[in-house]
């Protein structure tokens, strides 16, 4: 919901004398930091069920809500962005966070929650193979402290050569897996970068160098790869 829609909803909800000051502040275009204390003072919590997720999150962060009400508010959240941020900021129980984590669908928020919510290692390991987007697979592999066997299996399934390059650089796969992956690369940009960074044996680099077509990558490889006699 955009700003104009949120403003309209607020003006429709908060009517009557006790919301007069809040109503005026909304009309004046005051920011959240100014509106939140006015809304709390006026008793806007009575409309919690009608709040959009961003308001629920802000209220949970800034209002003195009882723990039970905070937990109920968390369960009302629908947008995964605010579920994630509330899980980081609201001091919720481990059980509630674990239940919420299992319901997340978007790779980004699964990755972020796995990184910040202090979940069990088993839960993290079970979530990792369910990630679909290679960018978030890479970042999870980088941040989640996963076993090397899981990372190796995931590495072999990567298709996008940028993420293959990055994972090969930072996940520390075995040398044999790296060599095989290098030989399967098609894009000369990533052939160049892997050749520069992955510590590939010189004889393999020489063969790859001779197969390069683009003059720019040929020049850079000749300059930066650890090869001689070409």
C-alpha positions, 0 to 999 in steps of 0.5 A: 500500500503506497503513502496516499493509500495509507493516508486515506486509510488512516483518515478513515479509521481515526475519527472523532474528538480523541483522534483530532490531534492525530487526524490533523498531523496526518493531514499535515503530512507528518512522518511516522516518528511524529504520528506513532506517539500520537496514535498510541496516546489516542488509543489507536491500538483498538484498530489493530485488526485494520492496520496494514503490516507496516503499521503493525510492525512500527507499533510493535517496535515503538508502543508498549504492547503486552507480550501476548498482544505482540505475539498476536500482532506478529501472527497477523502479519502477511507481508514477509518483509515485515514478518522478517523485520518483526522477527528481528526486532520484537523479542519473540519466542523461539517457538513463534519464530520457528513456526513463522520461518517454516511458512516463509515462501520468498527466498530473500526473506528465508535467507535473511531470517536464517541469518538473523533469527538464531534458528536451530542448525537443523532447521537451517539445513532443511531450509537450504535445499528449498531455496530456488534463486541462485543468488540467495542460494549463494548468500545462504551458503556464504552466511549460514555456516552449512556443512561442506557436503551441503555446499558441494552438492549445491555448488554442482547444481548452480547454472548461472556462471556468475554465482558459480564463480562467486561460490567457487571463490568463497565456499571453498569447494575441493580443487577437483570440483573447481577444475571440473566447473572451470572446464564447463564454463562458457562465458569468457567473462567468467572464464577470465575471472575464475582463471584469475581467482580460483587457483586453477593449474597452469596447464588448464589455464593455458588450454582455456587461454587458447580457446578465448575469442574476445580480444579484451578477455585475451589481453586481460587473461594474458596479463593476469593469469599465472601462465607463461610461454604463450 
